[in-house]
Amino acid sequence: MNNSIIAYNIVELEKKEVLSKAEILYKSQLLNEEQWDKIKTEFASKLYTPSIFMKLLLFIFSLIGMTTVIGPIGAMFGDLGELGYRILSFFLGILILFITERILIKNKSHFKSGITEAGIYSGLSFIAFGTIGFDPQNLIICAIIGLALTTFAAIRYLNLLALVSAIGFFGWIIFQIITSIGGTIEALMPFIFMVTFGLIYWFSNKLQEKLPQVIFNNHFVVVKAISLLLFYSAGNYFVVRELSTSLMGLNLSEQDEIPFAIVFYLLTALVPIGYLYWGIKNKSILFIRVGLTILALSIVTFKYYFSLGIPMVTVTVSGAILIGIALVLFNYLKLIRSGFTRELLLRDNWNTRDLAAIIASQTLGGNRTMSSDNDVIFKGGSFGGAGAGGNW
C-alpha cells in the first residue's frame, strides 16, 4: 500500500500490530518467555500510544489548549460576518490537520494518543462549519459533506469513530433520498436498507480478501458488524413500525398492523437464528456475537407486542431458561467439540481473521511447521517488510 494514503508510517504500524497479536499469544501461554522477548526486540515500534486514561486526559487538555488559542483569534476578526467566519474556519481547520499530521504524527510518532484525536476532530469540525455555515438548508448536502470528511479521517488517520460516523452519514443519505422520492419507494425502505447493507457486508468481505493489510482489520470488523446489525434492524418489526408512525406519518392504532407485517415478524424471528447458524457452521465469532445480541432484541420485540400480562413471571422464567442453557453448554464444551470449547484460548477482538494463527505458526524456537509458499509471510514480501529478517 502507498504510504501517502494514510498519515502513519505503515512499517511501524505493521510492527505494532504484530507485537499486539504476539502479546495476545504470550498472555494466552502460546508463546514462551524467550519467544516473546525475541518478538519484542524484532518488532519494537516507535509509535507512541499511551494508556486509555492518559489518552482521555491528553484529549481534554488538548481541546482546552486549542480553545485558549483559537478564542482570541476569533475575537480579532469579530466583524468578518458569516462568510468571513466560514472562510477563516475552513482554513483554520486545514491548518490544524496539517499541524497534527506533520508535527505529532510524522515527527513525534504519535498514534491515537489523544492529542491526535483532538486535532483531527477539531480540524474536521472547523472544515465542516466552513463548508456548511451556521444555518444549513439542504440536509443531503450536509450528509454528503459529513460522509466525505469522516471517510477521509477513517482511512487517512485510521479513526474508527470516524468510520462509524461515515456509515451513519451514508445511511442518512439513503434515508433522505428515499423520503424525498416518496410513494412506493418509501414503502420499500426497509428492504432497500437490507439489500444495501447486505451488499456492503459482501463487498467488505471481498475487499478484505484483496487488501490483506493488517492495519485495516479493525475497520473491516466495524463495517461488517454494523452492516449485520443494520440489516437486522431494517427488518425488525418494532423499528419498522415506529419509523412508519413517527417519520412517515402512518396513522396506526394498537390493533392495526403495518404493511407486510408478517414479513417483518418472520425477519425479526429468523435473522438472529440465521446469524447463529451461519456463525456456528463457519466458526465466525462475529456472526455468533451479533446473532446473540439481536436474538435478545427479537425477544424484547415480541414481548412488547405479545405480552402474557404477567411480566414478572415471564422475565423470571426466561432468565431461568437462559441460565439453564448456559450451564448445559458450559458443561458440554468442557471438551473441544466440532472446534468449539468453553475456554478462552485467545484474548482477541471480534475479528476471526488476524495475525494470531500466523505468529503461532512461525518458526520461533520450537514452533516449527512444514515448509510451504506461505512461510514467506514474515520475510518482507506479503507483509510490507516491517523490519522482519530471514528468521521470520
Summary of the structure (lengths in Angstrom):
residues: 392
radius of gyration: 25.3
end to end distance: 20.6
largest distance: 74.1
contacts: 1105
relative contact order: 0.10
helix: 70%
strand: 1%
